[in-house]
Amino acid sequence: MRLLNDDDWRNRANCKGTDTAIFFDPSSAASSKKAYALCHTCAVKKECLKDRLDTVTRWDEDPGIWGGTSPAERTWIRTKNG
């Protein structure tokens, strides 16, 4: 059995090798649509979201789409989960 390290999920992400700008341009509806589409079918979106929630401590410094969620959605998740 092969053990995975914490970063192996990144190697399986749909966005690997993608121009990351599509995840960080809130003014572009086309970019956001592409980012959400990649995340929607990604096998590791839960790991991506968990990593983001675990590593970002300041809610006002949490831009971009991560794990198929927007900054506002992640704020809601953090608030809900206390």
Buried (B, 14 or more C-beta within 10 A) or exposed (E): EEEEEEEEBEEEBBBEEEEEEBBEBEEEEEBBEBBBEBBEEBEBBEBBBBBBBEEBEEEEEBEBBBBBBBBEBBBEBEEEEE
